[in-house]
Amino acid sequence: MEMAENLREKIVETNRDVKWICRTLTEMKERDAEMEGRLRALENWRSETVGEEKKERQIAAGAGGVVGGIVAVVVKVIGWG
């Protein structure tokens, strides 16, 4: 009889442990999904920021090219070149 009681206690304890493990795994999956969402949002934000910086550099380079062209024309007209 004592052996049956010990076995029953072990089964109940194991059942509780399995339920705890399942809850913990579920919580971990939820946290991982939340973290994944935050990471994606951060990656998208960074991608947008890099895109804006690249666009600004391209505009500045284009403006520099236009100014350089105007200076070349003025120098030619004045006769310095």
SERO-4910 file (N, C-alpha, C, O; in steps of 0.05 Angstrom, whole numbers):
BEGIN
 pado doro    nc1    nc2    nc3   cac1   cac2   cac3    cc1    cc2    cc3    oc1    oc2    oc3
  Met    A     16    -24      0      0      0      0     17     25      0     11     45    -14
  Glu    A     38     25     15     56     48     16     69     53    -11     73     76    -19
  Met    A     75     32    -25     87     34    -52     67     47    -71     75     63    -88
  Ala    A     42     40    -70     22     51    -87     19     81    -81     15     97   -100
  Glu    A     20     88    -55     18    116    -48     41    132    -59     38    154    -69
  Asn    A     65    121    -56     89    135    -67     87    138    -97     94    159   -108
  Leu    A     77    117   -110     74    119   -139     54    140   -147     58    156   -166
  Arg    A     32    141   -132     11    161   -137     22    189   -133     17    207   -149
  Glu    A     37    193   -112     50    219   -106     69    227   -129     70    250   -137
  Lys    A     84    208   -138    103    213   -160     88    221   -185     96    240   -199
  Ile    A     66    207   -191     50    214   -214     38    242   -212     39    257   -231
  Val    A     27    249   -189     16    275   -184     37    297   -187     33    317   -200
  Glu    A     60    292   -175     83    311   -176     92    314   -205     98    336   -214
  Thr    A     94    292   -220    103    293   -248     82    309   -264     90    324   -282
  Asn    A     57    304   -259     36    318   -273     38    348   -268     36    364   -287
  Arg    A     42    356   -243     46    385   -237     70    396   -251     69    418   -262
  Asp    A     92    381   -252    117    390   -265    112    394   -295    121    413   -307
  Val    A     98    375   -307     92    377   -336     75    401   -342     80    416   -361
  Lys    A     55    406   -325     38    430   -329     55    455   -326     51    474   -342
  Trp    A     73    456   -306     90    480   -302    108    484   -326    111    506   -336
  Ile    A    119    462   -336    137    464   -360    121    474   -384    132    491   -399
  Cys    A     97    464   -388     81    473   -411     74    503   -408     76    517   -428
  Arg    A     67    512   -384     61    540   -381     86    557   -386     84    578   -399
  Thr    A    108    548   -375    133    563   -379    141    565   -408    149    586   -418
  Leu    A    138    543   -423    144    543   -452    126    562   -467    134    576   -485
  Thr    A    100    562   -459     81    580   -472     89    609   -467     88    625   -486
  Glu    A     96    616   -442    105    643   -436    130    650   -451    132    673   -461
  Met    A    148    631   -454    173    637   -469    167    642   -498    179    660   -510
  Lys    A    149    626   -510    141    630   -538    128    658   -542    134    671   -561
  Glu    A    111    666   -523     98    692   -524    119    715   -523    118    734   -538
  Arg    A    138    712   -504    159    732   -502    177    733   -527    185    754   -536
  Asp    A    182    709   -538    198    708   -563    183    722   -586    195    736   -601
  Ala    A    157    717   -588    141    730   -609    141    760   -605    143    775   -625
  Glu    A    138    769   -580    138    798   -575    165    810   -582    167    831   -594
  Met    A    187    796   -574    214    806   -580    218    806   -610    231    825   -621
  Glu    A    209    786   -624    211    785   -653    197    809   -666    207    821   -685
  Gly    A    173    815   -656    158    838   -666    173    864   -662    175    881   -679
  Arg    A    185    867   -638    200    892   -632    225    893   -650    232    915   -660
  Leu    A    238    871   -654    261    870   -671    254    878   -700    269    893   -712
  Arg    A    232    867   -710    224    874   -737    217    904   -740    225    917   -759
  Ala    A    204    915   -719    198    943   -719    223    960   -720    225    980   -734
  Leu    A    243    952   -704    269    966   -703    283    964   -729    295    983   -739
  Glu    A    283    940   -741    296    936   -767    282    954   -789    296    966   -805
  Asn    A    256    955   -788    241    972   -808    248   1001   -803    252   1016   -823
  Trp    A    248   1010   -778    255   1038   -772    283   1044   -782    288   1065   -794
  Arg    A    302   1026   -777    330   1031   -785    332   1032   -815    347   1048   -827
  Ser    A    317   1014   -828    317   1013   -857    307   1040   -869    318   1050   -888
  Glu    A    285   1050   -857    274   1076   -866    294   1098   -861    298   1115   -878
  Thr    A    307   1098   -838    327   1119   -831    350   1118   -851    359   1139   -861
  Val    A    360   1094   -857    382   1091   -876    373   1101   -903    389   1114   -917
  Gly    A    349   1094   -911    338   1103   -937    337   1134   -938    344   1145   -959
  Glu    A    328   1146   -916    326   1176   -916    354   1188   -917    358   1208   -932
  Glu    A    373   1176   -903    401   1187   -903    413   1184   -931    426   1202   -941
  Lys    A    407   1162   -944    418   1157   -971    405   1178   -991    419   1189  -1008
  Lys    A    379   1182   -988    365   1201  -1005    377   1229  -1001    381   1244  -1020
  Glu    A    382   1237   -975    394   1263   -970    422   1266   -982    428   1287   -993
  Arg    A    438   1244   -981    464   1245   -993    462   1248  -1023    478   1262  -1036
  Gln    A    443   1234  -1035    440   1236  -1064    431   1264  -1072    440   1275  -1092
  Ile    A    413   1276  -1057    404   1303  -1063    428   1322  -1060    432   1340  -1077
  Ala    A    444   1319  -1039    467   1336  -1035    487   1333  -1057    499   1352  -1067
  Ala    A    491   1308  -1066    510   1303  -1088    499   1316  -1114    514   1327  -1130
  Gly    A    473   1313  -1118    461   1325  -1142    463   1355  -1142    470   1368  -1162
  Ala    A    458   1367  -1118    461   1396  -1116    489   1405  -1120    494   1425  -1133
  Gly    A    508   1390  -1109    537   1396  -1113    544   1394  -1142    560   1411  -1152
  Gly    A    533   1375  -1156    539   1373  -1185    528   1396  -1201    541   1407  -1219
  Val    A    504   1405  -1193    491   1428  -1207    508   1453  -1202    514   1468  -1220
  Val    A    516   1458  -1177    532   1481  -1170    558   1480  -1184    568   1500  -1195
  Gly    A    571   1456  -1185    596   1454  -1200    593   1460  -1229    610   1472  -1241
  Gly    A    571   1452  -1241    566   1458  -1269    562   1487  -1274    572   1498  -1293
  Ile    A    547   1500  -1256    543   1529  -1258    570   1544  -1256    575   1563  -1271
  Val    A    586   1536  -1237    613   1549  -1234    629   1545  -1259    643   1563  -1267
  Ala    A    629   1521  -1270    644   1516  -1295    635   1534  -1317    651   1545  -1332
  Val    A    609   1538  -1320    598   1556  -1341    607   1584  -1336    615   1598  -1354
  Val    A    604   1593  -1311    612   1621  -1304    641   1625  -1309    649   1646  -1320
  Val    A    658   1606  -1301    687   1609  -1306    693   1610  -1336    710   1626  -1344
  Lys    A    679   1594  -1352    683   1594  -1381    675   1621  -1393    688   1632  -1410
  Val    A    651   1631  -1383    641   1656  -1394    660   1679  -1387    665   1696  -1404
  Ile    A    670   1679  -1362    688   1700  -1354    715   1698  -1369    729   1717  -1373
  Gly    A    721   1674  -1377    746   1670  -1392    769   1660  -1375    792   1661  -1383
  Trp    A    763   1649  -1352    784   1639  -1335    791   1610  -1341    811   1600  -1331
  Gly    A    776   1597  -1357    780   1569  -1361    786   1561  -1389    790   1537  -1395
***
